[in-house]
């Protein structure tokens, strides 16, 4: 009887963990994308928001390193570091760096979304 109960409950636990990790990943990456879009719409170099975005990523990356591919986590970190550098140096490529970071993070987020296609 214990085996039957375990066999019934275990798939639901696995499904809950999968959905929870997908929701966390989506919310975290969407928050980063929204912050980048705010910075893109600003006419000035937004060093404060760039630094906050990078600091938030430093906190979130520990869990995201478990949920995402390590290459993606490293690439996002490099992109955000480039955003901070471009904002601090008031680089001419600031908007391009923001656009590139937003595009990469959007690609990772869309690739990790839970769908029937990604399951099968």
Secondary structure, DSSP 8 states (H G I E B T S, - for coil): -HHHHHHHHHHHHHHHHHHHHHHHHHHHHHHHHHHHHHHHH-SS--HHHHHHHHHHHHHHHHHHHHHS-HHHHHHHHHHHHHHHHHHHTT-TTHHHHHHHHHHHHHHHHHHH---HHHH-
